Amino acid sequence: MILFNGMRRNRAMKKAPKKLRALDRGLTIAYVGDGKGKTTAAVGLATRAAGYGWPVLFFQFYKSEQWPSGERQSLKKLGVDVRVRGQGFVGILGDRKPRWRHRQAAARALAEAKQLLFSGKYRLVILDEIIACSEQHLFPVRAIAKLLDERAKHAKAKLVHVVLTGHNAYPAVLKRCDLVTEMKMVKHPYYRGIIATKGVDF
């Protein structure tokens, strides 16, 4: 799904305000689309924030601890709080776990992520693959929308910058975002039968 074509983007640029102001709350950011780079962009943002000494939470909903991850190792070295709560990829790459087990893990992860977001401990919270959980019917999209709505009313949580990633551009999620970037797939080695490459894909 292409969210904005060139013409619409140009019109949006012309409507940009002449006077800019500092933000008095945290941004809500979504990286979506069928192209590679969503988690990579989130990791880059975590790296930037950590460079300023911000307390950062990198919370993964989908992958498991058993799946190797170069980015998690890098973020830990930068002092980022990394938590992985998934049971692994759902229905692919040899997954034989019952769907209820994935749903159970996703529900627990959502509750934990909310508690951490509302704790006031972090300045940036990345909810990596939270949208993917809805894509796989592990919890409904309205659960994400509810989390964002409750966070907007919470004294501490509303000051935190939040990042969401996943493929689908759900309107219920995107309308609650300040910044949305779509990763569009033009070409991908997976669809030519090439397995994920260490150091590039994980």
Residue pairs with C-beta under 8 A, 6 or more apart in sequence:
1 33
1 169
1 182
2 182
2 184
3 169
3 174
3 180
3 182
4 12
4 182
25 152
25 158
25 159
26 157
26 158
26 159
26 160
26 161
26 162
27 161
27 162
27 178
27 179
28 148
28 161
28 162
28 164
28 176
28 177
28 178
28 179
29 45
29 161
29 162
29 163
29 164
29 177
29 178
29 179
29 180
29 181
30 131
30 163
30 164
30 165
30 166
30 173
30 174
30 177
30 179
30 180
30 181
31 37
31 38
31 39
31 41
31 42
31 163
31 164
31 165
31 181
31 183
32 38
32 131
32 165
32 166
32 167
32 168
32 169
32 174
32 180
32 181
32 182
32 183
33 167
33 169
33 181
33 182
33 183
33 184
33 185
34 167
34 183
34 184
34 185
35 182
35 183
35 184
35 185
35 186
35 188
36 183
36 185
36 188
36 201
37 183
38 165
38 166
38 167
38 183
39 71
39 128
39 129
39 165
40 71
41 165
41 181
41 183
42 58
42 126
42 128
42 163
42 165
43 58
43 71
43 74
43 75
45 124
45 126
45 163
46 56
46 58
46 75
46 78
46 80
46 124
46 126
47 74
47 75
47 78
49 56
49 123
49 124
49 161
50 56
50 75
50 78
50 79
50 80
51 78
54 122
54 123
54 124
55 81
55 121
55 122
55 123
55 124
56 75
56 79
56 80
56 81
56 122
56 123
56 124
56 125
56 126
57 80
57 81
57 83
57 116
57 117
57 121
57 122
57 124
57 125
57 126
58 72
58 75
58 80
58 81
58 82
58 83
58 126
58 128
59 83
59 85
59 109
59 112
59 113
59 116
59 125
59 126
59 127
59 128
60 72
60 82
60 83
60 84
60 85
60 86
60 128
60 129
61 85
61 86
61 106
61 109
61 110
61 113
61 127
61 128
61 129
61 130
61 132
61 133
62 86
62 89
62 90
62 128
62 129
62 132
62 133
63 69
63 84
63 86
63 88
63 89
63 129
64 84
64 86
64 87
64 88
65 84
66 88
67 88
67 89
67 202
68 198
68 202
69 84
69 202
70 198
70 199
70 202
71 202
72 82
72 84
75 82
76 82
81 122
83 112
83 116
85 105
85 108
85 109
85 112
85 113
86 102
86 105
86 106
86 109
86 129
87 97
87 101
87 102
87 105
88 95
88 97
89 95
90 99
90 102
90 136
90 138
91 136
102 136
102 138
103 137
103 138
103 139
105 138
106 133
106 138
106 139
107 138
107 139
109 133
110 130
110 133
110 139
110 143
110 147
113 125
113 127
113 130
113 147
114 147
114 150
116 122
116 125
117 125
117 147
117 151
117 157
117 160
117 162
118 151
118 154
118 156
118 157
119 156
120 156
120 157
120 159
120 160
122 160
123 159
123 160
123 161
124 160
124 161
124 162
124 163
125 160
125 161
125 162
125 163
126 162
126 163
126 165
127 162
127 163
127 164
127 165
128 163
128 165
129 165
129 166
130 144
130 164
130 165
130 166
131 144
131 164
131 165
131 166
131 167
131 168
131 170
131 173
132 165
132 166
132 167
133 139
133 166
134 140
134 141
134 143
134 144
134 166
134 168
134 170
135 166
135 167
135 168
141 170
141 172
141 173
142 172
144 164
144 170
144 172
144 173
145 172
145 173
145 176
148 162
148 173
148 176
149 176
150 157
151 157
151 158
151 160
151 162
152 158
152 176
164 173
164 177
169 180
169 182
174 180
189 197
190 196
196 202
